[in-house]
């Protein structure tokens, strides 16, 4: 039996997290002088990471689409660890290892998220790199800096009041408060990380990863889901949690890019819209609006009830671990070190 659908209480917590901790940052696209440049971005992340949230917020502010390849954790206590069951963590680790080798730092390949792969041709051929190679960037600050340098130079300077993302990420806010604003949604929206709600923290059984039970629908739809949403939208967070827990890859696009034929009354909706391509015999597209309908579709299509459900005490055996095995305390220490500097570059604060 699939886990229960997100409740009104879940939605209320998500709204509170967006408003109280993030000032609704990432709910609106910043004004531009010109349309956003063409781009091809892949983001490896997991929903509960505050640093991944920071990058997703900036993608929303800049109005950029990205292919999301979810990399949920398999253990609450083993940072950077993963097994062969993880769908995209090994792929992300190979991207980091190859990039480290290219810059002469073979021993510096440590798996941490977020990771951005920029496949945009005009950027990938810049500098001294080989033509056609992708740019791989880790660390949230470096990713945000890259996005603004290449895709945000024509963003208009806002008049007062400033954008919510500028307020909540201001370097003038003392670090402990700024860090609390960043991690607050992770804690508040997951205060019940037990039983069925464990998918908000860890990967859960998915038909996409079970070669014995994978369905034809799942095989056909693995890369054909598009979620039109904004990072700061409370309903969108509930949908992304399920997509991440089930390791379902999807394209995240600003809600303003939703095709007009899927709009109601010709108006842009603030609710998430999941566009599923070629799911029926006629090859037509269908759209689902709102977190309840989308959640029901995802659980019914991709959940694998035949596999073991994880618990908060789940761990990865040493012989199965293909990554690092940092402790929880070490993870918190690294997070504080990362937070000591500015969260976003100066260009994002102008």
BAVO-473693 format. One record per residue (C-alpha): x, y, z. Coordinates in steps of 0.02 Angstrom, whole numbers, plus 50000, padded with zeros to 5 digits. Each point is the difference from the previous one (the first is absolute). Layout:
BEGIN
XYZ
...
***
This chain:
BEGIN
500005000050000
500765016849951
500325012750139
498595012250036
499835015449892
500675016450071
498735006850124
499375017550036
501215000250147
501454996449882
499445014449890
499835011650150
501784995850057
500645003049823
499155016949993
500705004750170
501754994849948
499935010449841
499325015550086
500904999750168
501724993649953
500235004749817
498865015449982
499214990849852
501655001049904
499944991649830
498145002849970
500255013149864
501175001849852
501085015650002
499685013049865
501174999249851
500475011749860
500034985249880
499354982050003
501094987550092
501424993149890
499844982449932
500674987450121
500164981450036
500244996450185
500024984150104
499875001450189
500404985550116
499205003850168
498874993950137
498505009450066
500445000750185
501725008049973
500005018750045
501435003249878
499024991849858
498525011050047
501105015349982
500454995249821
498214995749953
499425016950066
501245008849887
499464989549850
498225005950033
500525018250021
500944999349836
498574991049912
501104985449946
499484982249963
501054985350056
499964981149988
499914993950179
500804983250041
499514996650181
501324992350112
499124996450166
501014993150143
499944981650046
500505003050180
499705014150123
501684997150081
501224996849857
500375016049905
500624997249821
499674981250007
499014990849867
499754982549934
499644992749828
498145002550037
500175018849983
499445005349827
501035015949972
501295001450139
501284989349908
499735010549844
500265016050100
501564992950080
500734995649829
499675017849939
500935007150150
501434987549983
500225004149815
499995018750034
501284997950139
501114990049883
499855013349864
500615013650118
501394989250073
499194996450169
499644981549988
499914997850188
498765014150023
498484990349936
498835000450150
498144998049977
498995014550067
498475008849934
499465009949904
500934996249838
499645009649840
500464993949826
499875013949870
499854992849826
499675016549913
501094999749844
500505018350001
500604998450179
500764982749991
501175005549860
500615015750090
501725001250079
501344986949979
498854984950011
499684988249857
498605004849882
498374992050045
500494994850177
498805003550143
500405010850150
499814991150167
499825010950155
499764995250181
499695010850154
498475011150006
500935016749998
501014995549844
498424993649913
499015015750038
501465010849945
500104990449835
498135001949970
500035018850028
501605002849900
499324991349847
498105001650015
499685014850115
500975014649929
498445008149927
498914998250156
499325017050046
500485007550167
498414999850105
499325015850076
499604999950184
499444988750077
501334987749947
499654982349941
499644987450140
501534989749954
501105015450020
499295003550172
500144982450070
501774997449930
500685017150049
501784999250068
499485013450125
498934987350092
501064991550136
500564982849947
499054989950133
498345008249950
500364998449814
500444981650022
498404997250100
498995007849858
500824987949878
499794983850098
498325004550077
498914992849861
500954983550006
499624997950185
498255007250004
499344990149851
500724983650063
499634999750186
499224982849978
501394990649906
499344983050053
498904986649924
499205005149835
500765017650000
501784993349987
499955003949813
500285018250048
501764995150058
500524983849913
499784990749836
498514988350000
499564984849893
499685005249821
499484989549851
501325009549900
501384991050096
499294982550005
500384990949837
498824985950048
498475010850033
500285015449892
498435004049900
499915005049816
499295016950053
501485002950114
501244995449863
499175011949878
499845014950117
501695000450087
500585015849913
498365007349939
499305008550153
500015019050008
499555008850161
499495018149975
500265007850170
500955012650104
501184995450141
499075010850127
498294992449962
499404989850152
499064987349893
501514997649886
501064995050150
498814985750039
500114993849821
501915001349994
500164989950160
499124985349916
500975001849838
501615000050099
499564985450114
499524989349849
501535005949901
498935005649853
500965011349880
499045014949933
500205016849919
499655014650115
499365015549909
499315016650062
498115000150007
500005014849880
500634988149863
498484988750012
499234997949825
498475010949981
498884985449952
500214992850175
499475016150087
498285003150072
499175016349951
501605005649917
500795004250168
501634994150078
499684988750148
501055000350159
499724981350024
501224987049932
499564991849835
500744983149950
500034997249813
500134981549955
500464996849818
499424985249894
499184989550133
498544993249899
499814990549838
499735015849899
501605007750064
499135015250071
500545010750146
499045001150163
500185012650139
499664998750186
499765015550107
500215001150189
500994989650121
498654987150039
499684994549821
501854999949959
500454990350158
498674986949965
500654997849823
501814998250056
499664987550138
498864989449891
501204999649851
501724998950080
499874993050176
500614982150022
499044991550143
501044984149982
501615007450067
500525003850178
499495017050069
501475009350082
500055006150180
500885014150088
501304987250058
500404993449826
501864998749961
501094994349855
501134985250031
501865003449975
500154987549857
498555008549908
500575017950026
500665007949840
500245017550072
500695008350156
499434996450175
500105016650092
499155001250169
498475010550038
501055011350111
501255002549859
498585004549882
499365013450119
501765006950021
500245001449812
498305008349982
500515013450126
501655002949910
499085002349835
498775011950080
501335011350073
500245009149835
498685008949897
498604988549941
499895008149828
501215011049898
499895018949996
499205000249827
498474991150072
499845013150136
499995015249885
***
